[in-house]
Amino acid sequence: MTSEEVRERFEQIPSLLAVLTVAGGYEHVDRLAYSNSKGLALYYLREATRAFHALKRSPGDLPEDVKKLIEEINPDYLDFEIRTIQEKGDDTGKLREMLSYICSRALVKSSKYIEVKSK
């Protein structure tokens, strides 16, 4: 695997978005997925990161697995991923591809923590 492929694996942003989704914050995934510019994507990432900070301080009654995921999110690598979007997001096609990938991974990760409720 090349260093370029390693750089674009995106693990932390999807985890952060997954935590927010489990907590009911689907809007963070939706807004990021529909961002049509680098500036807007970075703005929505800031909003999601801010919401994550609040949730990290008071996780409430989130499942223990989700609380563990919160602790596993590495701020240094999260910053690296955000900088990757900053550096590579000028090409709209590449930006849309990165954001679709990130948001898809977030929804897949969050699905592990959502319980199916029967009537």
N, C-alpha and C positions, 0 to 999 in steps of 0.2 A: 504494500500500500504506500503510495507516495505521500509526501508531507502535505500536498495540496488536498488529497482525499481525506487525510486525518483532520485537517483544519475545518473541513466542511461537514463533519459528521453531526454537529449540533446535538448535544446531549442535555445541556443545562437549560436552555430556553424552552425546549419542549417539556422538561420536567417542571419548570416554574409555571408554565401555562397549564399543565395537567393539574397541578395543585389548585390553581385558581378555578379551574373548571369543576373539579370535585366540590369545591366550596360554593359553587353556583355562579361563578364568573365567566360564563361562556362568551360574554361580550369581548373579552380580551383576545380570545382566539379569532373571533369573527372580525374584529377591527384590524388585527394584524394581517389576517388572510386577505382582506380586501384593500390593503394599503397599495396605492398605485405610485408611490414615490419613496425614495430612501428617507427623506425628511419625515414623512408621515409614519413610515414603519418605525423609525427611531423614536418618534413621539409616543406611539402606542406601546413600544417596548418600555419606555420610561414609565408610562401609566401602569403597565402590568407589574413592573418591578416595584413601584410604589405600593401597589395593592398587595404584592407578595410580602413586603416588609411589614405591613400592618397585620397580615395573616400570620406571619412568623412570630410576631410578638404575642398574639392572642389566637392560637389555633382552635380554641373552643372545643367542640365535640367532633372534630375530624377523626376519621379512623386512624388507629395507631400506625398503620402502614403508610398513610399519607403524611403523618407527622415525621415518620422516619425519612420519607422522601424529601421533606422540607430540609431536614438536617444534612442530607446528602448533596444538596445543591452547592456546588463550589463557586463562591463569588469570583475568584480569579479567572476560572474558566468561563464563567458566565460573561464576564467583561470581555474576554477574548472573543467569544461568539458574537457579542454586540459589535465589537470592533471589526470583525469579519464582514458583517453586514454593512457597516460604515464604509469599509474599503472596497467592497465588491458590488455595492448596490447601485452604482451609477447606470449600469445596463438594466433597463426595465425588465427585459426577459429573464435575465439571471436573477434579479431581485424577486420577481414573481415565483420563479422556480424555488428559490431558497425559502421564501415565506410559505409557499404551499407545502413544502416538505416539512418545515418546522411545525406548522399548524396540524398537519396530518399526524405527525408523530405525537404531538401533544394530546390529540383526541384518542389515539390508540392507547397511550399510557394511562390517560384518565379512565378509560373504559375498564381497566383492571380493578378500579376502586369503587365503581358504581354498582350498587345492588339492584337486582331486578325485584321489583315489588309486585306481589300478586294481589289480586282483589280480595 
